Amino acid sequence: MAKNIHDCDLNWITDHPIKECTDLYEKKISSLTVTQKQNFEDEFKKILDRKVLWGVSEDLAYLFNNYPTSIVLFTKLQIEEKVDKANKDDTKKVSFDDPASSEYMDFYFTHQQYKILSYMLEKKGKLETEEKNMLSISKQRTQCLGDILDDLSQNFEKSVDRKFIIDKCYQ
């Protein structure tokens, strides 16, 4: 149960209550002044001008804490996908019960962030074209990652290559 915005900090890989966090993000955005929103928009643009992708992703994660908008979260997730695609030949295996690997939890966390993004956009109602595209991508990622992670969690002996998940879900 999320009691405050810190319970929904996406810098921590943990279970986040989707609906409660989305409500808190909404309250956070509505509490910002026009000047604060503009400052965060300016910071968002500055972050996107940086060249090191993993650094941009980290900076966006921290920006999201103060400015939890769908575009910030979507952009962060898309950059993480670019980094994953660039490193997709990494031979790491993903399995549910491998205590030596964080791969399953990393994909689970990504899955959860896409669920949050989908809920944020669905809750908004009337969407612009860009937001409809974000929602479509988010739902596809949520479904694909969910199917693979569910399969792995129900078949403890099973594992798949990171490359398989990236190729299948990040199209």
Order of alpha helices (4+ residues) and beta strands (2+ residues): alpha-alpha-alpha-alpha-beta-alpha-alpha-beta-alpha
